[in-house]
Amino acid sequence: MKVATIGFFDGVHLGHQHLIRQVVAEAHRRGATSAVVTFGSHPRTVITTTPMPLLTTPAEKQSLLLSCGIDEIINLDFTPQLSQMSAHDFMQQILRHQHAVDTLIIGYDHRFGHNRSETFDDYVRYGQSLSIDVIRAEAFTLDGQAVSSSRIRHLLQDDGDIATANRLLGHPYTLSGTVVEGYRRGHIIGFPTANLRADESKLLPHDGVYSIEADTPYGTFDGMLNIGLNPTYNNTDRTVEAHLFDFNHQLYGQHISLRLYHHIRNEQPFGRDRDTITRLMAQRRNAI
């Protein structure tokens, strides 16, 4: 027996977590396996060929899904052929025959299959013919509003409102990657920096300076992050550049992860931000 839900789950935000908790609870009630059916590529990039900046890389998404207590992650390739499947055929061929799903929990506003006009009642009817119980999930709202990946993308990309985005995500927004060689001019002004080559699919928040917590091979450090053209050096290329407090190690070629917490200001040369960031990070830890 397998209880599953379907979605891209970009960001694995509070709304996703609420849905997955219902899947896990129903699976426990039935003595079944809980599963998430998801996709390696965002459906919009396949259907419209328009790039879609992601809130989570595939590895980040998998880690977050597993942290919700799910037993199994079923990763499908979202191909043009798959996008043309009807909901009935998807339920029959993919869910029932390939993955033995016998209970499907659908997000309250979720649609799948080529015919987007199909309703929840249609899914129930298909399920009855395929021996799949179809259950509508309870809706989730925060402060009276729905939580969605598109809303979080807007907060990050257009506003740089990292605090609200983190609240909707239920976890800090993260940028990870390899430290690459930059212009090597940070030491001259007393602000040595690490230039991060982040995953190209990952959404970069609005240009500006952010407080961060950095996981490095040498431990976790507070710091500041500049995203943008970096006017400290009059750069013309957009960069992701971190300055870690009280850090005296070499990071070139190393993998680091940056958790973003506060938008300090719009992009300007690095300067008198350390006291502000230290105070904000202390307040955050005291509140935990």
N, C-alpha and C positions, 0 to 999 in steps of 0.2 A: 504494500500500500504506500502511496506517495501523495502528499499534499503539496501543491506548488502554486506559485504566482508568476506572472510574466511582467517584464519591464526592462528598460535600459538601466535604470537606477543610478543615473549620473549624480555623484555627490553623496549617495546613500544618506539623504537628509532626514529630518524628523518625520516627514510624511512617509518616506520609504520604511523607516524603522518601525513606525506604527503598523504598517501593512505586514511587514515581515514577522512582527511579534504575533499577529493574528494567525499567520501560517504556522509558526512554531507551536502556538497553543493548540491549534486544531490538530496538528500532527500528533502532539502528545496525547490529546483526547482520544484519538483513533488508534494509537499505537503504531503510527506510520512514520515514514521518513519525510522530513521537511525539505523543500527544494525551491530554489529560485531559478527561473529560466531567463537568461539575459543574453546580450549580444556583444560581440567584440567591437563592432563599429556602430556609431549612432545611426539609426534608420534614416534620419534626414540627409546624411552625407551620401547615402546610397540612392535615395529617391530623387533628391534635387541636385546632387553633386556639389552642394554648398558646404564648405568646411564648417565644422561645429566645434568651437573650443570647449574642452571638457573640464569638468570640475574635479574628476578623478581619473587617473590612469587606470588601465586594466588591473594592474597589481594592487593599487590602492583600493579600488572598488572591491576586489576579491577579499582583501583583508578586512574591510569594513563590513561586508556582508557576513563573513564568518564570525565577526565579533558580535553580530546580532543573534547568534545561536542557531543559524541555519545549518542543516546537515549536509546539503549537496548544492553545488552551483553547476547548472547546466549552461555552458557557453555555446551559443549558436553563431554561425557565420550569417550575418544579415546580408544576403545577396539579392540582386534584382529578381531572381527566381523566387526566393522566399517572400519578397515583398508582394508578389502577385498571387500568393496563396490565399484562398478564402479562409475565414475563421474556422469553418467546419473542417476543411482539409488539414489545417494546421493542428487542430485539436485531435483529429484522427491519426494523421501520419506521424506528427512530431511528438505530441504529448502522450497519446495513448499507446501507439505501437512502438515507438522508439524508446520512450522513457517511462512507460507504465504509470503515468499519472492518472489517479482515479478521483482526485479532488482538486478543483481549481478555484482559488480565491482571487477575485478580480478587484482591482482598485475601483473606488466608487465612480470615477470618471474615465476609466481606461477603455480604449478601443484597440482591437488588433484585427488583423486580416485585411485583405484588399478592399473590401467593402466597408468603409468607415461609417456608413449609415446604420449598420447592424447595432442592435441594442442588447442590453443585458438579457432581456427575455429571449432573444435569438440564441445567445450563448447557452442559456439554460436548456433550451429546446435541443440544440446540438448535443449538449452533454447527456441528455436523457437517452438519445439514440446511440451514444458511444460509451455508456456506463461511466460517465464522469459527473460527479456532483459539482455544480457550479454555485459558488457562494459569493455574494457581494460583500466586500470589506467595508468596515465602518470608516467614515470619512475622518480626516484629521485636519484641524485648524489650529492656528496659534494667534491669539489676540483677534479672533474672529476672521482671520484670513487663511486661505489655503497656502500651503508651503509647496513650492515647485522649483525644479532645477532652473527653469527660465527666469524666475524671479531672483534667484540667487546669482545667476550670471549677470543680470542687470545691476544688482547691488555692487558686485565686484568690478565689472568692466566699465560701467558708466559712472558710478559714484565713488568707488573705492571704499564703500561702507563695510569694512571687514568685520566690525563688531556685530552688525545686524546679520550679515551673511553667516558668521559663525554660530549665531543663536539659532538660525533656521537650519543650519547643517547639523547642529548638535555636537560638533567637534571643530577644532581649528582648521582653517583652510591651510593647505600644505603645498609647498613647492619643493621638489626634490630633483637632484641631478648631480652632475660631475662638476667640480671646480676646474675651470680652465684659465689659462693665462690671459690676463687683461693688459692694460696699459702700464702696469707696474709703477704707478705714480702715487699710490695711496700712502706709502711710507714717507714720502717727501713732506706731506702735510700732517702727518701723525695719525692718519686714519687708514691703516692697512685694510684692504677689502678682498673678499672672495667673489670672483665672478662665476655665477652659476649658469651652466648650460642645462636649462630645464627641458623636460619632454616637450617636443614641438606641438603635441596635441593639447597641452594643458593651457587653460585660460590664465592669462596674466592679468592681475588686477590693474585698476586705473593707475597711471603714473603717479608716483609720490613716494613718501617715506613712511615706513611701517615699523612698529616694534615687532620683534621676532624672538623665538626660542629656537636655537639651532642644535640639532643632533649631529655630532661629528664623531669620527673614530676616537677622539680624545675626551669625549663627554658632551654634556649639554651646556650651552652658553646663551645668555641673553645677548641681544644685539639690535642693530637697525638695518633695514633693507631699503635700498633705493631701486625703484623700477622706473625706467624711462631712459632719456637721452643723457642723463648724468651731467648736469651743468657744472659740477665741480671741475670736470676736465674738458668741458665744451665738446663732449662726444656728439657724433651724428648718428650713431647706431643705438638702438634700444637695448638696454642691458638690465640684468638682474644682479645686483651687486650688494653683498652683505658685509657689514663691519661687525665683528664679534667682540664683545667687551672682554678685556683681560685675557685675550687669546694670543698665544705666542708660538703657534705651530704652523708647519707647512701643510697646505691643503691641496696643492695642485694635483689633479688626477684622482682625488678622493671623492667619494659620494657623501653628500650631506643632505639633510632634510630640514626645511625651515617652516615653522608654524607661525602664521601671521596672526597678530592679536589686535593691534590698534593702528588706525590711520593717523599719523602724526601731523602731516601737512602735505601740501602739494610739493612737487619737485623743486628743490633749491639745492645749492651746494651744501654738503654735509657741514654741520656746525654744532650748535649748542643743543643737541637733542638727547645726549646721554642722560642727563639728570631727569628729563621728562620721561624717557623710556624706563629708566630704573624705577621711578616712582610708580608708573602704571603697572609694571610687571610685579612689583611687590604687592600692590593692591589686589591684583588678580590672584596671586598665590594665597594671600590672606583670606580671600573670599571662598577658596576651595574647601 
